[in-house]
Amino acid sequence: MIFWSCTDDRDLDTNDFEARPSFETNVFQTQYSADLINSGNDSIPVPNTIRDYIDIDFLNEQFNDDYLESLEFKFLAENSINRRQTIDFVFFDRNNSETFRVTEPIAAGTEDSPTVKNFSVVLTPQEIDIITSSTRAEFFVNQPSAATNSGAMRLECIVEGGYLFSGE
């Protein structure tokens, strides 16, 4: 076996270099029954609310400040609870001040015919700066007052991001 190869002596011009890697990660995935949110009718400070904390450490890296070019949150909600649910995905800074919020109502469904809703939020460069400087995120699900609902709610959120590395 013989291998031949030809190359010319050319320097790599790093000014023309550009790489665009991307990533996808699951931010949260949860499911709860109507009984769980019904028992929250007396929850403090907001009645009829389920609250959870989201780990966003991967967004706070210095690396993201320099190279993160695009960010999109993709949501899937499946609601078989016979009452409208509203989700809030909220980011906070070091001073506990809200920096960014996604709010979306999910129509009521039934156990035989759940409401399925896909939606996404594409962030602007300014919003990316806000998100990457936030220190924590919380997820809230709330409903109008009721205590006799049936069904379940399933939620997923995936974040897709893209980087830009260039020699310029």
C-alpha positions, 0 to 999 in steps of 0.5 A: 500500500502506498499513500501520497499526499500533497500540500502547499506551505500555507500559513493558517490565517487566524483572521479568517477563522470562525467556529460555531459550536452549539449545545443543548441541555435539559434545564428542567423536567417535571410532572405533578398531579392536580392534587399537588397544586390543589393542596397549595391553595393556602401556599404563601406568598402566592396561593395555588402555586408550585415553586421549584428552583432551577440550576443555571450555573452553566450559564454563569461561566465567564466563557459565555460572556465572551462567546455565547451568541444565541440562546433559545429556551424550548418548552413542552407543556402537557396539561390534563388538569381541568383548569388553566395553568400558568407557568413562570420561568424567572431569573434573579440577580445577586440582589434577588431582583428579577432580571428576566421572566417567561410567562405562558398560560396553558389551557385546561385539558382533560385526562382523555384529551390533554392540552399540548403546547410547544413554545420557545423563547429566542433571546436577544443579545441584550437578554443573553447578557442578562441571563448570563449575569443572573445567579438563580432561576425559579419555576412557578406554576399557578392556577386560578383558585380551585381545590377539586381539580383532576388530571396532571401537568407535565413540563419540559424545558430545553435550552439550545445555545450557540457560540461564535469563535472567530479570529477577528 
